[in-house]
């Protein structure tokens, strides 16, 4: 007979049923996977702005005594920014490796990360980018450079392995900043071969721009990359403009205007009527903003004002916008000038005819000819600058007759387009006829008024194209007090970014 050994009484599971044993074991297994802050099973945050588990681009923004840290994804950054696309590319990393003696191998694959890092440690060389958790970590830090003259810029940082296996920041010998742009606009940074040498970006002139604004701009930039709404003022349109302009300037630095521009466009268009009034006050500023944001509505609205006022805004635009924008402005100014010249030529050639179809002359219609002469005299006074004053002589003494300047072109053509009593009203006609007492009878006045009304009706048709408005702003019947024309039409092919 074979004897079987009995289980020991000291075994805690000796007398428990199988179902109890299974349940007890499963309970302990469940407890070991609970998450305790600071414990071995703690899972770090993995959401914006800190994707600690999946992020591979570490960004530090230091400003105004604050530090903002972002752990983001290279894929997202590269899709939204040409700067990050080139800076985290394989070719750029290889160039950094050769130029700075880093340990990145020729093949940037996850399988070779461990080998590259281990080889670098054995040879006493720093690794770049850092390998953490089986992935590369690109590190960027805000470099202030010369705070008075340069714009702070994100630059890549080397990582120096510490004795504990961690990483310690050590800046590269030369800050990797993009070349200074031309025409005031920061160009694309996709060609990173030009970034081998240090250069600087001139600080833009943004009113009330502080270090805390820089933190806000970077946060808004990364929020947009991850499809979050930027934190911009939705009440004060003047403050909102400053924030949007600052954010667009930052997006231009990092070649991200195509992504940031539509967000700015959507935000500003929510102001509607207040936006149109602000554009009318500051058209050159909003023209530049509309160009940066690739906003057709804002750009077209501002362009109509700029063309109508030209060349009053030329000093603000000639050295701050690209040549293609100036080319569009100058083409539209020429078109508007030609339209005015054609209208003025028609007005000065305007004439009346007799019942037989003959052109009015002093011999076949003296009063009609007087009406035409009065209209042409009024038109000449308001389209021609006054002659220079006659130099004073001892004989002339202090007698000086003031010259009344003509009305602006916008006001003139709106008066002609309104007609009626807006110009050459009844009282003025009476004073004109009283110069000849024999022509001041009531019947003569009525006939004279009818002829003036016929002239006004013809003039109204001639200037109709000039009185069109392609603004979103409601000008009302008096043109909103604008002294210039707003009839510039912006076609689809006129946007310089198309």
Secondary structure, DSSP 8 states (H G I E B T S, - for coil): --------TT-TTTTS-HHHHHHHHHHHHHHHT---TTSTT----EETTEETTT--EEEEEEETTEEEEEEE-HHHHHHH-HHHHHHTSHHHHHHHHHHHT----SS--HHHHHHHHHHHHHTT--BSSEEETTEEEEEEEEE--STTTB--EEEEEEEEE-TTS-EEEEE-SS-------STTS------GGGGGS----B----TT--HHHHHHHHHHHHHHHTT------SS-HHHHHHHHHHHHHHHHHTT-HHHHHHHHHHHHHTTTHHHHHHHHH-HHHHHHHHHHHT-HHHHHHHHHHHHHHTTTTHHHHTTTS-HHHHHHHHHHHHHHHHHHHHHHHHHHT---B-TTS-B--TTT-HHHHHHHHHHHHHHHHHHS---------TTTTT----------HHHHHHHHHH-GGGSS-HHHHHHHHTTSGGG-SHHHHHHHHHHHHHHHHHHHHHTGGGG----SS--TTTGGG-SS-------GGG-TT-
